């Protein structure tokens, strides 16, 4: 199955999940994330604003604020497939962008150095046991992580996890994958930044 077909298949399966099942999964994912050693150690969290059926990140952002952490969110530049990170202090700093995304409004937000991110929450549609992922197809995160080899984690529903995915040399796996039932520490896991 091609990456495109697999992406579409899993998106349909996520859409078909019952609301009560999704909520139960989300509570367990959040609980695992917020009690993780890397979350506890981190002062600055990098995270995208979720859209559609992605794991909701608003609760993650609110918990980070509650714990006094800084939250950095990306603004994508579709002309060169790069991301610039901005400090998010309230949701009023966001504006509608392409593909229905919510991104920081540069006139209301402050650019922040991405190398100050202690733990990056990397989005995706499908993941494998080695930490490789199929995202939305833009390649933004692989490009970004090639320049900034940060400590990374992805969160997903069980149906988003497969045994292995085809990957290319430029694909960068995440360090951890958290599902409602397990924490996978991938072979590529690096030591958390002190």
C-alpha positions in Angstrom: 0.0 0.0 0.0 1.3 3.4 -0.9 1.9 6.2 1.7 -1.0 8.1 0.3 -3.4 5.2 0.4 -2.3 4.3 4.0 -2.7 7.9 5.1 -6.2 8.0 3.7 -7.1 4.6 5.1 -6.0 5.6 8.7 -7.7 9.0 8.5 -11.0 7.2 7.6 -10.5 4.8 10.5 -9.9 7.7 12.9 -13.1 9.4 11.7 -15.1 6.2 12.3 -14.0 6.0 16.0 -16.8 6.6 18.4 -16.7 9.8 20.4 -16.7 8.0 23.8 -13.8 5.7 22.7 -11.8 8.7 21.4 -12.3 10.5 24.7 -11.2 7.5 26.7 -8.1 7.2 24.5 -7.3 10.9 24.8 -7.4 10.9 28.6 -5.0 8.0 28.8 -2.7 9.6 26.2 -2.6 12.9 28.1 -2.0 11.1 31.4 1.0 9.2 30.0 2.4 12.4 28.3 2.0 14.6 31.4 3.7 12.1 33.7 6.5 11.3 31.3 10.0 12.2 32.6 10.8 14.3 29.6 7.6 16.3 30.0 8.3 16.9 33.7 11.9 18.0 32.9 11.0 20.3 30.0 10.6 24.1 30.3 9.7 24.6 26.6 7.4 22.4 24.6 7.1 22.6 20.8 3.6 21.6 19.4 1.4 22.2 16.4 -2.2 23.4 16.7 -4.3 20.3 15.8 -6.9 20.3 13.1 -9.7 17.8 12.2 -9.2 14.3 13.6 -5.7 14.8 14.8 -5.0 14.2 18.5 -6.3 17.4 20.1 -3.4 19.6 21.3 -5.4 22.4 23.0 -5.4 20.3 26.2 -1.7 19.8 25.9 -1.0 23.5 25.5 -3.3 24.4 28.4 -1.6 21.9 30.7 1.8 23.3 29.7 0.7 26.8 30.6 -0.8 25.5 33.8 2.7 24.1 34.7 4.5 27.3 33.8 6.0 25.9 30.6 6.7 27.9 27.5 4.8 26.7 24.4 6.3 27.3 20.9 4.1 26.7 17.8 5.1 26.7 14.2 4.1 28.9 11.3 4.7 27.1 8.0 6.1 28.7 4.9 4.6 26.7 2.0 7.0 28.3 -0.6 10.1 26.6 0.9 8.5 24.1 3.3 10.1 25.5 6.4 8.7 26.3 9.8 9.3 29.3 12.1 8.4 28.9 15.8 6.5 31.5 17.8 5.9 31.8 21.5 2.2 31.1 22.2 0.8 32.7 25.4 -2.9 32.7 24.5 -5.1 31.4 21.7 -5.9 34.9 20.5 -2.5 35.0 19.0 -3.6 32.5 16.3 -5.0 33.1 12.9 -6.5 31.0 10.1 -3.9 29.8 7.6 -3.9 27.5 4.6 -5.5 24.0 4.7 -7.6 25.1 7.7 -4.6 25.3 9.9 -4.4 27.7 12.9 -1.0 29.3 13.1 0.6 32.2 15.0 -0.1 35.7 13.8 3.4 37.2 13.4 2.0 40.7 14.4 0.7 39.2 17.7 3.5 36.7 18.5 7.2 36.7 19.2 9.6 34.5 17.1 11.5 32.1 19.3 14.7 30.1 18.8 13.7 26.6 17.9 16.8 25.2 19.6 15.3 26.3 23.0 12.6 23.6 22.6 13.2 20.8 25.2 10.6 18.4 23.9 9.0 18.5 20.4 5.6 16.9 19.9 5.6 15.8 16.3 2.3 15.2 14.5 1.6 12.4 12.2 -1.1 10.1 10.7 0.6 6.7 10.8 3.6 5.6 12.9 5.7 2.5 13.2 7.6 0.8 16.0 10.9 2.4 15.0 9.5 5.9 15.2 9.0 6.5 11.5 5.9 8.3 10.5 3.6 9.4 7.7 2.5 13.0 8.2 0.3 15.1 6.0 2.8 14.9 3.1 4.6 18.3 3.3 7.9 17.0 4.7 8.1 20.1 7.1 9.1 18.2 10.2 11.8 16.0 8.5 13.4 19.2 7.1 13.1 21.0 10.4 14.5 18.1 12.5 17.4 17.6 10.1 18.5 21.1 11.1 17.4 20.9 14.8 17.9 17.4 16.2 15.6 17.9 19.2 14.2 15.3 21.6 10.9 14.3 20.0 7.6 12.5 20.9 4.5 11.6 19.0 1.1 10.7 20.4 -1.4 8.5 18.6 -4.5 6.3 18.8 -3.7 2.5 18.6 -5.0 2.2 15.1 -2.4 4.7 13.9 0.4 2.4 14.9 1.7 -0.2 12.4 4.6 -2.7 12.5 6.8 -0.9 10.0 6.6 1.8 7.4 8.6 2.3 4.2 11.1 5.1 4.9 13.7 7.0 3.0 17.2 8.2 4.0 15.9 11.8 4.8 13.1 10.5 7.0 13.7 11.3 10.7 12.1 9.0 13.3 10.8 10.3 16.6 12.3 9.2 19.9 9.1 8.2 21.7 5.6 7.2 20.6 2.8 7.3 23.2 -0.5 5.5 22.7 -3.3 5.0 25.3 -1.7 1.6 26.2 2.0 1.9 25.7 5.1 4.0 25.5 7.5 3.0 22.7 11.1 4.1 23.1 12.5 3.9 19.6 16.0 2.7 18.7 17.0 6.2 17.7 16.2 7.7 21.1 18.7 10.4 22.1 19.4 11.6 25.6 17.0 14.3 26.7 18.6 17.8 26.7 19.6 18.9 30.2 
